[in-house]
Amino acid sequence: MKRIIVLFLVLVACKQSSVVEKKVTSGEVFGTYYNIQFFDTKPVDFSKEYDSLFTVINKSMSTYIANSDISRINEGDSTVEIDEHFKKVFMLSKDIYTSTNGFFDPTIGVLVNAWDFGPKGKVVGLDSVKVDSLLNYVGYDKVYLEKNKVKKDLNTFIDFNAIAKGYGLDVIADFLSEKGYKNYLIDIGGEVVAKGKNVLTEKPWRIGIEKPNFDGTQSQQKVIELTNEAMATSGVYRKFKIDENGKRYAHIIDTKTGYPSKTNILSVSVIAPTCAEADAYATAFKAMGVKKVKQLLLKHPELKVYFIYEDKNKKLKTMSLNGFPE
């Protein structure tokens, strides 16, 4: 009888230990929220590891931290030796700068600041003369690496905020993959990396795309399924400013003109192999416009794009390109 009871308890314990549970960690990072979920049969908590990785990325590339590597470089400190994170983002930015014909350009930071969307350097009474003057310091082809140091004009301001957040998701994804997890979802401020599936539902991860609401309310335009892909959305319906004349202008600066982007596009969602790519391309596509994006996609079948825009009557319209999920 004792043997039977012991065997029964062992079987029950084994059965309980094999139950898959969702492990969720949430918090704040990069000026927004994060939510990371994966599945395991045992108690596990990676919150300290996440925080450590986020700290390293911020220390390397946050323009909002005074003593970060990028802040010191922007201040003219020529002694800064960049880490591997900075180098990867720097080189990927070069590739996307080239493929978008300069519409993605991290050196636009000097104008992001001037228009009061950055951490410092707001220009009072910004006019066409001042904008043209600042454009002289814009151009990612003007900055380069020499061993582990960045070489640039003293007045050029490098800003990776349009790619670094996406890269941060990729770093967490690499961490979880290295730990052996094949099914997880990482969400940082609406940008996502989806691997595998939702084990509890046995279905692909379901991701909502936000409807552009200028009144601050939140609602979904559509819901799609993602598996082994990343997605980022760039929009003008949340981060904008209103000038003294009541005119609304967006935080995405046109690298060609130096002025906030002026198009009827309200939101661009991009699905890509990595979130860094999705993040950067979404920003560029907002300024490029549909026609130029279609031309670029002929050479980039790996990118899927979804536009939300206003027609002539100010009604919302949508457009899916390159097989973006319906």
VEXNUMI-886383 format. One record per residue: x, y, z of N, C-alpha, C in turn; residue in one letter; chain. Coordinates in steps of 0.02 Angstrom, whole numbers, plus 50000, padded with zeros to 5 digits. Each point is the difference from the previous one (the first is absolute). Layout:
N
X_Y_Z_X_Y_Z_X_Y_Z_A_A;
...
//
This chain:
326
50042_49940_50000_49958_50060_50000_50043_50063_50000_M_A;
50053_50001_50042_50044_50058_50003_50033_50013_49932_K_A;
50020_49944_49967_50031_50007_49935_49953_50032_49950_R_A;
49937_49981_50002_49950_50027_49954_49989_50074_50013_I_A;
49996_50019_50065_49990_50070_50018_50059_50042_49978_I_A;
50060_49976_50012_50060_50036_49980_50002_50009_49924_V_A;
49985_49946_49964_50000_50003_49927_49947_50050_49975_L_A;
49942_50001_50033_49947_50046_49981_50022_50073_50010_F_A;
50033_50013_50057_50023_50068_50014_50053_50022_49951_L_A;
50044_49954_49980_50052_50016_49951_49969_50017_49933_V_A;
49950_49960_49980_49966_50013_49936_49964_50067_50000_L_A;
49967_50017_50056_49966_50063_50006_50049_50058_49996_V_A;
50057_49993_50035_50051_50052_50000_50028_50011_49931_A_A;
50011_49945_49964_50027_50005_49932_49949_50034_49954_C_A;
49937_49982_50009_49948_50029_49959_49994_50075_50013_K_A;
50004_50021_50064_49995_50070_50017_50059_50040_49973_Q_A;
50059_49970_50002_50060_50036_49978_50002_50008_49924_S_A;
49960_49962_49964_50000_50005_49927_49948_50049_49974_S_A;
49963_50032_50045_49950_50048_49979_50034_50064_49976_V_A;
49985_50020_49938_50030_50060_49972_49962_50062_50023_V_A;
50038_50048_50025_49970_50062_50023_50030_50060_49963_E_A;
49960_50052_49992_50025_50061_49969_50037_50041_50053_K_A;
50061_50020_49984_50041_50042_50044_50000_50071_49972_K_A;
49976_50048_50039_49993_50068_49976_50040_50048_50044_V_A;
50038_50043_49968_50036_50053_50035_49984_50067_49968_T_A;
49981_50049_50040_49983_50066_49974_50038_50054_50038_S_A;
50008_50057_49968_50035_50055_50033_50004_50060_49953_G_A;
50046_50044_50014_50010_50060_49960_50072_50004_49975_E_A;
50007_50021_49937_50066_50007_49971_49994_50043_49937_V_A;
50053_50035_49982_50002_50041_49939_49943_50051_49998_F_A;
49978_50024_50058_49946_50049_50002_49931_49972_49987_G_A;
49993_49934_50003_49935_49968_49988_49997_49935_50041_T_A;
49950_49959_49986_49991_49937_50036_50034_49943_49964_Y_A;
50010_49945_50036_50018_49938_49966_49961_49942_50032_Y_A;
49987_49951_49958_49965_49939_50022_50032_49941_49964_N_A;
50027_49953_50038_50035_49943_49971_49968_49936_50027_I_A;
49981_49955_49955_49969_49938_50021_50027_49940_49961_Q_A;
50009_49946_50037_50021_49937_49971_49971_49944_50042_F_A;
50017_49938_49986_49969_49943_50033_50053_49953_50029_F_A;
49983_49973_50060_50045_49952_50032_49960_49958_50049_D_A;
50029_49943_50018_49967_49956_50048_50027_50010_50070_T_A;
50051_50041_50007_50031_50011_50066_50002_50075_50016_K_A;
50005_50016_50064_50004_50072_50019_50063_50031_49972_P_A;
49994_50056_49967_50058_50035_49972_49983_50074_49994_V_A;
50049_50042_50015_49990_50072_49998_50063_50033_49973_D_A;
49994_50032_49942_50058_50032_49968_49999_50077_50007_F_A;
49960_50026_50046_49993_50072_50005_50067_50035_50011_S_A;
50044_49971_50041_50066_50030_50012_50042_50000_49937_K_A;
49995_49945_49962_50038_49995_49938_49974_50051_49949_E_A;
49934_50008_49996_49972_50050_49954_50025_50070_50018_Y_A;
49996_50016_50065_50021_50067_50023_50073_50012_49984_D_A;
50041_49948_50008_50071_50006_49986_50012_50014_49926_S_A;
49965_49965_49956_50007_50011_49929_49976_50070_49980_L_A;
49944_50020_50028_49974_50067_49985_50049_50054_50022_F_A;
50031_49990_50058_50048_50048_50026_50059_50008_49953_T_A;
50025_49944_49974_50057_50001_49955_49982_50038_49936_V_A;
49940_49987_49973_49979_50034_49938_49992_50075_50012_I_A;
49969_50018_50056_49992_50071_50016_50067_50035_50009_N_A;
50045_49966_50035_50066_50029_50012_50037_50011_49934_K_A;
49986_49959_49951_50032_50006_49936_49968_50052_49955_S_A;
49932_50000_49995_49968_50038_49946_49944_50047_50019_M_A;
49988_50013_50064_49946_50045_50019_50023_50073_50000_S_A;
49968_50041_49959_50016_50071_49999_49970_50037_50059_T_A;
49959_49964_50040_49969_50030_50059_50040_49988_50064_Y_A;
50057_49966_49993_50045_49989_50057_50064_50039_49987_I_A;
50015_50047_50043_50055_50047_49988_50068_49968_49991_A_A;
50012_49945_50036_50066_49969_49996_50000_49936_49959_N_A;
49949_49990_49958_50000_49942_49956_50054_50009_49947_S_A;
50019_49947_49967_50051_50004_49949_49979_50048_49944_D_A;
49938_49994_49977_49978_50042_49944_49996_50074_50021_I_A;
49981_50013_50062_49998_50070_50024_50070_50030_50003_S_A;
50046_49960_50024_50069_50024_50004_50029_50012_49930_R_A;
49984_49956_49953_50022_50009_49931_49971_50063_49970_I_A;
49935_50011_50013_49967_50060_49974_50029_50064_50030_N_A;
50027_49994_50060_50030_50058_50033_50072_50012_49977_E_A;
50025_49955_49958_50067_50009_49972_50054_49961_50036_G_A;
49983_49952_50043_50049_49960_50035_50029_49948_49952_D_A;
50061_50011_49977_50032_49956_49951_50032_49938_50030_S_A;
49996_49994_50066_50031_49942_50033_49953_49941_50007_T_A;
49936_50009_49983_49950_49947_50011_50012_49942_49952_V_A;
50005_49940_50029_50004_49939_49960_49933_49964_50004_E_A;
49968_49991_49943_49933_49973_49999_50000_49925_50012_I_A;
49943_49974_50026_49993_49929_50012_49970_49965_49939_D_A;
49990_49935_50004_49974_49962_49943_49928_50020_49983_E_A;
49961_50018_50051_49931_50021_49986_50000_50063_49957_H_A;
50039_50049_50019_50005_50062_49963_50024_49986_49928_F_A;
50050_49958_49995_50028_49984_49934_49949_49967_49954_K_A;
49962_49953_50027_49949_49965_49959_49947_50049_49976_K_A;
49976_50044_50045_49950_50049_49981_50028_50050_49951_V_A;
50062_50021_50010_50033_50047_49955_50003_49972_49929_F_A;
50022_49937_49994_50008_49969_49934_49933_49986_49966_M_A;
49951_49977_50039_49933_49987_49972_49970_50066_49977_L_A;
50010_50053_50038_49975_50066_49981_50031_50022_49933_S_A;
50063_49984_49990_50033_50017_49936_49964_49965_49942_K_A;
49985_49935_50010_49967_49962_49948_49931_50028_49983_D_A;
49962_50017_50052_49932_50025_49989_50001_50072_49974_I_A;
50049_50039_50021_50010_50067_49972_50010_49995_49924_Y_A;
50039_49952_49979_50014_49991_49929_49938_49975_49962_T_A;
49967_49950_50027_49943_49970_49965_49940_50047_49996_S_A;
49994_50047_50047_49944_50048_49999_50020_50066_49968_T_A;
50059_50002_49970_50025_50061_49969_50001_50058_50049_N_A;
50019_49985_50062_50009_50052_50050_49938_50021_50038_G_A;
49943_49968_49986_49940_50019_50039_50004_49974_50071_F_A;
50039_49948_50011_50017_49981_50069_50071_50025_50013_F_A;
50006_50047_50047_50065_50032_50011_50006_50020_50074_D_A;
50039_49962_50039_50008_50016_50072_50031_50068_50013_P_A;
50032_50031_49950_50029_50066_50012_49948_50056_49995_T_A;
49938_49982_49989_49946_50050_50000_49988_50025_50071_I_A;
50035_49970_50049_49991_50018_50070_50006_50074_50014_G_A;
50043_50036_49964_50008_50071_50012_49935_50038_49985_V_A;
49961_49975_49952_49936_50032_49983_49943_49973_50043_L_A;
50005_49938_50021_49952_49973_50049_50003_50042_50063_V_A;
50060_50017_50021_50008_50044_50059_49974_50070_49986_N_A;
50016_50027_49942_49980_50068_49984_49924_50009_49999_A_A;
49965_49948_49979_49927_50001_49998_49969_49980_50067_W_A;
50043_49991_50051_49978_49985_50068_49971_49930_50009_D_A;
50025_49952_49960_49979_49931_50009_50056_49958_50030_F_A;
50057_50030_50013_50058_49963_50027_50016_50021_50071_G_A;
50057_49976_50025_50018_50013_50070_50029_50070_50012_P_A;
50023_50034_49947_50031_50065_50012_50006_50038_49934_K_A;
50012_50066_50006_50016_50039_49941_49942_50032_49964_G_A;
49942_50009_50033_49944_50033_49968_50021_50069_49975_K_A;
49981_50015_49937_50016_50065_49971_49939_50045_50003_V_A;
50007_50056_50032_49946_50049_50005_49997_50040_49935_V_A;
49939_50009_49974_49993_50038_49938_50030_49964_49941_G_A;
49991_49934_49997_50028_49961_49945_49969_50021_49933_L_A;
50043_50020_49953_49976_50021_49935_50039_49964_49945_D_A;
49986_50014_49938_50031_49965_49944_50076_50010_49998_S_A;
50023_50059_50020_50072_50012_50001_50035_49955_50051_V_A;
49971_49994_50059_50030_49959_50052_49995_49926_49982_K_A;
49943_49980_49970_49993_49931_49979_50053_49981_49948_V_A;
50009_50043_49950_50050_49988_49949_50070_49996_50030_D_A;
50013_50042_50050_50065_49999_50032_50012_49934_50036_S_A;
49949_49975_50035_50006_49937_50037_50007_49941_49953_L_A;
49969_50004_49940_50004_49945_49952_50072_49987_49977_L_A;
50044_50049_50009_50070_49991_49982_50034_49946_50043_N_A;
49970_49987_50058_50030_49950_50045_49964_49933_49997_Y_A;
49953_49994_49952_49962_49938_49992_50027_49960_49941_V_A;
50006_49935_50009_50025_49956_49947_50039_49943_50031_G_A;
49970_49941_50000_50033_49943_50033_50063_49977_49962_Y_A;
50006_50023_49938_50061_49985_49963_50059_50041_50024_D_A;
49986_50048_50044_50053_50043_50026_50031_49972_50065_K_A;
49970_49949_50029_50027_49969_50061_50026_49931_49984_V_A;
50051_49980_50036_50029_49934_49987_50036_49974_50062_Y_A;
50016_49936_49997_50037_49969_50056_50073_49993_49982_L_A;
50041_50014_50050_50072_49989_49994_50020_49956_50059_E_A;
50008_49936_49985_50007_49949_50052_49937_50001_50043_K_A;
50004_50016_50063_49940_50000_50043_49980_50071_50020_N_A;
50016_50048_49958_49983_50070_50015_49961_50031_49942_K_A;
49953_50044_50018_49959_50034_49951_50033_50066_49980_V_A;
50004_50011_49936_50028_50062_49974_49944_50040_49967_K_A;
49993_50063_50021_49946_50042_49973_50017_50074_50011_K_A;
49961_50043_49967_50005_50072_50012_49976_50014_50071_D_A;
50029_50049_50033_49982_50016_50068_49926_50017_50007_L_A;
49971_50031_49948_49930_50022_50003_49950_49947_49978_N_A;
50024_49944_49977_49955_49946_49979_49976_49962_50062_T_A;
49935_49990_50004_49969_49967_50058_49971_49933_49977_F_A;
50027_49945_50026_49977_49933_49982_49943_49979_50047_I_A;
49946_49978_49971_49941_49981_50039_49974_49932_49974_D_A;
50008_49948_50042_49979_49933_49981_49930_49983_50026_F_A;
49962_50050_50022_49935_49985_50031_49951_49967_49952_N_A;
50011_50006_49935_49955_49969_49951_50020_49929_49982_A_A;
50050_49973_50034_50022_49932_49988_50020_49963_50064_I_A;
50022_50037_50050_50027_49969_50061_49948_49961_50039_A_A;
49937_50026_50002_49949_49963_50037_49987_49933_49967_K_A;
49994_50000_49934_49991_49937_49964_50059_49953_50011_G_A;
50060_50028_50001_50059_49959_50013_49997_49970_50070_Y_A;
49973_50038_50047_49993_49975_50069_49957_49937_50003_G_A;
49946_49999_49960_49958_49940_49997_50039_49941_49972_L_A;
50041_50013_49950_50040_49946_49970_50049_49971_50050_D_A;
50028_50044_50043_50047_49976_50051_49965_49953_50049_V_A;
49940_50019_50022_49962_49957_50046_49981_49935_49965_I_A;
49982_50005_49936_49982_49939_49962_50060_49953_49995_A_A;
50059_50027_49987_50060_49959_49998_50013_49967_50067_D_A;
49989_50037_50053_50010_49973_50068_49954_49940_50012_F_A;
49935_50008_49984_49953_49945_50012_50014_49940_49955_L_A;
50020_50014_49938_50017_49945_49955_50061_49961_50024_S_A;
50049_50036_50026_50059_49968_50027_49984_49958_50062_E_A;
49947_50018_50035_49978_49961_50058_49959_49939_49979_K_A;
49988_49994_49935_49965_49941_49975_49926_50009_49987_G_A;
49974_50061_50008_49928_50011_49991_49985_50012_49926_Y_A;
49947_49968_49977_49981_50005_49929_49933_50036_49990_K_A;
49964_50011_50055_49935_50033_49996_49998_50058_50049_N_A;
50001_50061_49975_49998_50058_50044_49976_50062_49962_Y_A;
49978_50049_50039_49977_50063_49971_50031_50057_50041_L_A;
50033_50046_49965_50031_50058_50033_49965_50062_49972_I_A;
49976_50042_50045_49965_50062_49980_50030_50058_50039_D_A;
50029_50047_49964_50027_50060_50031_49968_50060_49965_I_A;
49954_50032_50035_49967_50059_49972_49964_49988_49935_G_A;
49973_49939_49990_49963_49986_49939_50042_49967_49945_G_A;
50065_50000_50008_50043_49963_49953_50007_49929_50027_E_A;
49999_49951_49954_49997_49931_50023_50048_49954_49962_V_A;
50022_49949_50036_50033_49943_49970_49960_49939_50020_V_A;
49976_49962_49951_49959_49941_50014_50036_49938_49974_A_A;
50015_49954_50045_50033_49938_49981_49954_49941_50014_K_A;
49999_49954_49955_49960_49940_50010_49926_50016_50004_G_A;
49968_49976_50054_49928_50008_50007_49981_50011_50073_K_A;
49937_50015_50011_49972_50003_50067_49984_49928_50020_N_A;
50041_49971_50042_49995_49929_50017_49932_49983_50032_V_A;
49972_50046_50037_49937_49986_50035_49941_49995_49952_L_A;
50003_50037_49945_49945_49997_49951_50018_49958_49940_T_A;
50064_49982_49994_50025_49963_49942_49988_50038_49935_E_A;
50002_50066_50003_49990_50041_49942_50055_50053_49995_K_A;
50009_50030_49941_50050_50053_49994_49984_50058_50047_P_A;
50050_50040_50015_49990_50058_50042_49955_50050_49963_W_A;
49952_50029_50036_49954_50049_49971_50021_50070_50023_R_A;
50010_50044_49952_50027_50067_50014_49952_50052_49972_I_A;
49983_50048_50040_49956_50054_49979_50037_50059_49970_G_A;
49971_50030_49949_50027_50061_49971_49953_50057_50018_I_A;
50028_50051_50031_49960_50053_50028_49970_50045_49947_E_A;
49939_50021_50011_49966_50048_49957_50025_50070_50017_K_A;
50015_50041_49950_50024_50068_50014_49946_50043_50032_P_A;
50007_50014_50064_49952_50043_50035_50037_50059_50029_N_A;
49986_50060_49976_50034_50060_50023_49975_50023_50069_F_A;
49944_49972_50023_49973_50022_50064_50029_49963_50060_D_A;
50048_49956_49987_50033_49964_50055_49967_49934_50018_G_A;
49942_49985_49972_49967_49937_50014_50034_49944_49961_T_A;
49989_49938_50022_50031_49943_49968_49948_49952_49974_Q_A;
50009_49978_49938_49958_49949_49969_50041_49965_49946_S_A;
49978_49941_49980_50038_49961_49952_49972_50008_49929_Q_A;
50045_50010_49954_49982_50003_49929_49990_49929_49973_Q_A;
50045_49956_50020_49996_49930_49978_50044_49957_50045_K_A;
49989_49935_49997_50041_49952_50038_50030_49950_49950_V_A;
50065_49988_50006_50033_49953_49954_50034_49945_50040_I_A;
50021_49948_49966_50037_49945_50031_50073_50004_49978_E_A;
50045_49992_50049_50071_50002_49986_50034_49937_50026_L_A;
50047_49974_49960_50041_49943_50021_50070_50010_49973_T_A;
50048_50001_50045_50071_50007_49982_50013_50063_49959_N_A;
49969_50055_50021_50009_50064_49967_49998_50056_50052_E_A;
50020_50059_49977_49998_50060_50043_49958_50052_49965_A_A;
49969_50044_50040_49961_50054_49971_50009_50065_50040_M_A;
50004_50055_49963_50003_50066_50032_49953_50046_49962_A_A;
49972_50048_50037_49953_50048_49971_50024_50071_50014_T_A;
49999_50041_49948_50018_50071_50008_49939_50041_49982_S_A;
49979_50043_50046_49941_50040_49988_50009_50071_50024_G_A;
49953_50044_49978_50004_50070_50019_49942_50021_50043_V_A;
49959_49952_50021_49938_50017_50035_50010_50006_50075_Y_A;
50058_49984_50026_50012_50007_50072_50055_50051_50014_R_A;
50055_49993_49965_50057_50044_50013_50002_50057_49950_K_A;
49968_50054_50018_49999_50059_49957_49997_50062_50044_F_A;
50012_50057_49969_49996_50063_50036_49956_50049_49962_K_A;
49975_50050_50035_49958_50051_49969_50034_50067_50011_I_A;
50012_50036_49945_50035_50063_50006_49954_50057_50021_D_A;
50027_50061_50003_49961_50057_50025_49941_50018_49954_E_A;
50002_49974_49939_49946_50012_49953_49948_49944_49998_N_A;
50010_49951_50045_49953_49945_50003_50014_49946_49949_G_A;
50056_50003_49966_50017_49951_49949_50035_49939_50031_K_A;
49977_49941_49982_50028_49938_50027_50058_49976_49956_R_A;
50056_49982_50032_50055_49972_49961_50028_49939_50035_Y_A;
50025_49952_49958_50019_49934_50024_50072_49997_50024_A_A;
50015_49948_50039_50068_49992_50027_50048_49970_49950_H_A;
49976_49975_49944_50044_49970_49950_50023_50054_49952_I_A;
50065_50013_50000_50028_50054_49960_50021_49974_49931_I_A;
49980_50035_49949_50020_49983_49931_50074_50017_49993_D_A;
50040_49950_49986_50073_50010_49996_50020_50042_49940_T_A;
49955_50007_49952_50016_50039_49940_49987_50075_50010_K_A;
49949_50015_50038_49980_50071_50009_50020_50028_50068_T_A;
50006_49957_50050_50014_50023_50068_49938_50019_50038_G_A;
49942_49992_49968_49936_50018_50031_49962_49937_50020_Y_A;
49954_50006_50049_49957_49943_50017_49965_49973_49937_P_A;
49996_49934_49997_49971_49967_49942_49928_50023_49987_S_A;
49986_50017_49937_49933_50022_49981_49971_49952_49947_K_A;
49962_49951_50023_49966_49954_49954_49932_49985_50030_T_A;
49960_49964_49962_49935_49979_50025_50004_49932_50034_N_A;
50061_49974_50008_50010_49935_50033_49999_50011_50075_I_A;
49957_49964_50034_49994_50006_50072_50039_49946_50037_L_A;
50007_49942_49969_50032_49944_50035_50030_49952_49948_S_A;
50060_49975_50016_50032_49949_49958_50022_49943_50046_V_A;
49977_49940_49984_50022_49940_50036_50043_49958_49953_S_A;
50058_49978_50026_50046_49961_49959_50016_49934_50036_V_A;
49993_49945_49963_50020_49934_50025_50066_49983_49967_I_A;
50049_49980_50040_50067_49986_49975_50030_49942_50040_A_A;
50056_49973_49976_50034_49945_50036_50023_50020_50070_P_A;
50021_50063_50009_50021_50025_50065_49961_50063_50017_T_A;
49995_50016_50064_49963_50059_50021_50040_50064_49987_C_A;
50066_49995_50000_50040_50059_49984_49985_50022_49928_A_A;
49996_49953_49954_49983_50016_49931_49930_50028_49995_E_A;
49952_49967_50033_49931_50023_49998_49994_50071_50027_A_A;
50034_50014_50054_49999_50066_50033_50026_50053_49952_D_A;
50059_49988_49971_50031_50050_49957_49961_50011_49936_A_A;
49979_49946_49968_49963_50007_49938_49932_50034_50010_Y_A;
49967_49986_50056_49935_50032_50014_50008_50076_50004_A_A;
50054_50022_50032_50014_50072_50004_50013_50030_49931_T_A;
50041_49966_49961_50017_50025_49934_49939_50002_49954_A_A;
49960_49947_50003_49942_49995_49955_49949_50054_50013_F_A;
49996_50023_50062_49952_50054_50016_50017_50063_49960_K_A;
50064_50014_49992_50022_50060_49964_50004_49988_49924_A_A;
50013_49938_49980_50011_49985_49929_49936_50005_49959_M_A;
49944_49977_50028_49939_49998_49961_49992_49934_49963_G_A;
49939_49985_49979_49984_49934_49972_50039_49984_49937_V_A;
50005_50048_49954_50032_49987_49936_50072_49977_50008_K_A;
50038_50036_50041_50070_49983_50010_50006_49934_50038_K_A;
49954_49987_50047_50002_49937_50037_49989_49941_49953_V_A;
49953_50006_49955_49986_49946_49952_50063_49984_49959_K_A;
50036_50051_49980_50061_49989_49961_50053_49964_50042_Q_A;
50006_50020_50063_50049_49968_50044_49982_49926_50012_L_A;
49936_49986_50008_49978_49932_50016_50016_49951_49944_L_A;
50010_50024_49940_50019_49955_49945_50066_49966_50014_L_A;
50042_50033_50039_50066_49972_50018_50000_49969_50070_K_A;
49944_50008_50036_49997_49974_50069_49936_49961_50012_H_A;
49997_49940_49971_49940_49958_50009_49989_49978_50072_P_A;
50051_50007_50042_49994_49979_50070_49960_50049_50042_E_A;
49986_50059_49973_49964_50052_50037_49926_50000_49979_L_A;
49956_50001_50050_49927_50005_49987_49976_50065_50032_K_A;
49957_50036_49965_49984_50068_50021_49925_50012_49999_V_A;
49977_50038_50050_49929_50017_50007_49994_50074_50014_Y_A;
49967_50037_49955_49990_50071_50007_49929_50015_50024_F_A;
49994_50049_50044_49935_50030_50016_50007_50073_49983_I_A;
49955_50025_49957_50007_50069_49977_49931_50033_49993_Y_A;
50001_50065_49989_49939_50038_49989_49992_50015_49926_E_A;
49939_49991_49975_49988_50019_49931_49983_50075_49996_D_A;
49980_50023_49942_49986_50071_49991_49943_50026_50044_K_A;
49957_49953_50020_49943_50019_50042_50013_49987_50074_N_A;
50064_49989_50017_50021_49989_50069_49972_49934_50029_K_A;
49984_49953_49956_49977_49935_50023_50058_49951_50002_K_A;
50000_49955_50050_50055_49952_50006_49997_49947_49945_L_A;
50058_49988_49970_50009_49948_49950_50060_49958_50019_K_A;
50004_49939_49974_50056_49956_50015_50028_49970_49936_T_A;
50063_49979_50004_50033_49968_49943_50050_49949_50026_M_A;
49996_49938_49975_50047_49947_50019_50046_49985_49941_S_A;
50064_49994_50014_50050_49988_49949_50044_49940_50018_L_A;
50021_49965_49948_50047_49943_50008_49973_49944_50044_N_A;
49934_49990_49998_49971_49944_50037_49990_50012_50074_G_A;
49992_50064_50020_49985_50014_50070_49935_49964_50018_F_A;
49997_49966_50057_49942_49958_50018_49934_50039_50001_P_A;
49949_49971_49972_49934_50032_49999_49959_49976_50060_E_A;
//
